[in-house]
Amino acid sequence: MTLEGQLPELGTVVRDWRSRRRLSQSRLADLAQVSARHLSFVENGRARPSRELLLRLTDHLGVPVPQRDALLVRAGYAPLSRPAPGPAPAHAVTRAAVVQGIGSWTPAGGPPAHRPGRCAMCDGGVLLGGPASGTRTPGTGADAKAAPGTDTGGTGVVEAAVEAGRRALRSAGAPGVDALLLATATPGRSGGVAPRAAARLGLAGVAAFEVSASCAGFLYGLASAAALVTSGTVGRALLIGADVVDGGGAQAGGAGAVVLGAGAPGQPGAVGGVVLGGHGGASDGTGAGAHETRPARPGPEARGELLRRAGLAALRGAGWETGQVDGVLAHPAVPGLPEGPPVVCAGGHGAGALPSLLAGAVAEGRLGAGDRVLLAGLGEGAVWGAAALCVPARAAEPVTA
């Protein structure tokens, strides 16, 4: 087939991606700095886009790397990604996941999710679940059925996730994504909460799944979402952390979310080193053994040491020194994290704590674009994680309410 014969197919692919992202022709033209008339000619096969224009279009449309290179070849240009003649050096990193937007949400009447405070989950609060699943008390594994006719976390966690997700998408200026990851420990109803949240957000057909790692869930989700983006599997991913908790008669919790896209290491919003860990036996001399189904929860000093080690490893992975960090956001509050940064927060509830703390610190001006932040979280003493992150430029004023 001649190049002229490929132009209509090329235009159809561009138009399909634009429709998938829910962008009007005029809006995409404005983003790509081209006239709407020329973009119309490209989409109907009457004009061949320049290589630079095609790169701008695929960038604003969040087209994954393999599809982008296929479009370049179809238009008669060389692809950006060229396979190396041999195995790439382990240290060669040319692509990073970049946070493009942040948002958070708190249930009506509840304490602000981005304010430091005690965590109901860590203190033995009850995760609110739908009638079909009952509720779960962290630290005991015990189940307790919700009162007949109640409709609590099974729906509440979806609402919280949707509100935070909508704010993050608005902050990023990205109406569409290719995947939705929901970090939550709150029991949901049949069918899972991530697909329901995706449907409510109008993200039809995208991959949607949950990550369960308690209060460290957002970090596990961050590692998973970043891997999807950097591998080129997806162009953009929406990551939400959300939990709804009964902290002694009062509903608490909320959700925080980030939008991740592809970019360069070190730029504002770039995710640096991510470290994850867990254990299945005794960790602090409490007597729990490998034969037990539930690992012992470490004491405060042990938890602090776990987060300290994870935090330092994440900083090393990003190539940062402790003195180069502008803020530490941790959950739960434990001693032992690197000291010195002017912003040190700990609190919130569940998987929504860390993204909510980040959104609040940015919204209130305590963290600015390009600042280096260490995130650290511990989930029920069994899992933990840490991540180094640059504050994104486009989320200097994220929507939090």
RATASUL-V974277 format. One line per field, one symbol per residue. ss: DSSP state (2 for helix, 1 for strand, 0 for the rest). phi: phi as a letter, one per 40 degrees, with the letter a starting at -180 (. if undefined). burial: I if it has 16 or more other ideal C-beta (glycine too) atoms within 10 Angstrom, else O. Layout:
ss=???
phi=???
burial=???
//
This chain:
ss=00222222222222222222000022222222000222222220000000222222222220002222222222000000000000000000000111111111100000000001000000000110000000111000001100000000222222222222222222220000001111100000000022222222000000111110022222222222222222000001111111111100001111111111111000000111111111000000000000000000000222222222222222222200022200111110000000000011111002222222222222200000000111111110001111111100000000100
phi=.ccccccdcccccccccccccfbcccccccccfaccccccccccgcaccccccccccccccgcdddcccccccccgbccccbcccbccdcccbbbbcbcbabaaabddgccdcccdiccccccgcbccbcdcbgbbcdgbgcbbccddgcbbcdcdccccccccccccccccgbcbbbabbbcabccbcdggcccccccccgccgccaabbbafccdccccccccccccccgcbcbbbbbbaabbccggbcbhhababbbbcabdgcdgccccbbbaaabacbagchcbccccbcccccdccccccccccccccccccgbccccccabbbaccachcdchccbbbaigbgccccccccccccccgcbbdgccbbbaabbfgbbaaaacacccccbcbccba
burial=OOOOOIIOOIIOIIIOIIOIIOIOOOIIIOOIOIOOOOIIIIIOIOIIIOOOIIIIIIIIIIIIIOOIIOIIOIIOIOOOOOOOOOOOOOOOOOOIIIIIIIIIIIIOOIIIIIOIIIIIIIOOIIIIIIIOIOIIOIIOOOOOOIOOOOOIIIIIIIIIIIIIIIIIIOIIOIOIIIIIIIIIIIIIIOOOIIIIIIIOIOIOOIIIOIIIIIIIIIIIIIIIIIOIIIOIOIIIIIIIIIIIIIIOOOIIIIIIIIIIIIIOIOOIIIIIIIIIIOIOOOIIOOOIOOOOOOIIIIOOOIIIIIIIOIIIIIIOOIOIOOOOIIIIIIIIIIOIIIOOIOIIIIIIIIIIIIIIIIIIIIIOOOIOOOIIIIIIIIIIIIIIIIIIIIIIOIIIOIIIO
//
